[in-house]
Amino acid sequence: MTNIAKEAAGIKACELIRDGMIVGLGSGSTAECFIKSLGERNLRIQTVPSSRASADLAKSLKMEVIDINSVPRIDITVDGADEIDIQNRMIKGGGGAHVREKILASASDEMVVIVDDSKLVDAVGRGKLPVEVMFFGSPATRSKIEALGFSGKWRQNDDETLFITENGNLLFDIHFKAPPKDPENVHELICQIPGVIDTGFFFNMAKRVIIGYPDGTAKLRQ
């Protein structure tokens, strides 16, 4: 049923795309539903992917893929989220691409977030918070994160090797005992540590949210 909800959100988001647009493509299963639906529309658009997986999918659907460094701005980016609250504060990075996704969203005139209703939370931080960390000095960086009271572990692949992002960095997944009361402050504290690239917190970025439901409907939340 979750796939039906994701597909409904992806289809609804396609209604916002017009010929001539430069469209940022997020990563993850919900973004994949959007990309597939977008590919069926045969629009004259250019796409800027946030990951190799999204780029490969767009190319397989005969969409034009361009590099983010080749354009000064992007019209709209459509992406998913792991958690999102009523204030549109989000946690992303379940797929390990949150740094590129954040850059893409920041370079866009508008970010539209598509989720199924299971991703709606009353407070962000119920699941893991990914933190991208440089490999150089990573043990010291981890120690400083944990000294703030945030415990977690390095993300691993299925074969138990360390997960490496497309930027060549590690991911430290923080598991909160309870959702933080001030996630913005938590983000700032962690990002002040040398070696930390960014956290998976997203604030003040989603202008619109499209929520998909198991019955195949989707609703727009401003």
Buried (B, 14 or more C-beta within 10 A) or exposed (E): EBEBBBBBBBBBBBEBBEEEBBBBBBBBBBBBBBBBBBBEBEBEBBBBBBBEBBBEBBBEBEBEBBEBEEBEEBBBBBBBBBBBBEEBBBBBBBBBBBBBBBBBBEBBEBBBBBBBBBBBBEBBBBBBBBBBBBEEEBEEBBEBBEEEEBEBEEBEEEEEEEBBBBEEBBBBBBEBEEBBEEBEEBBEBBEEBEBBBBBBBBEEBBBBBBBBBBEEEBEBBE
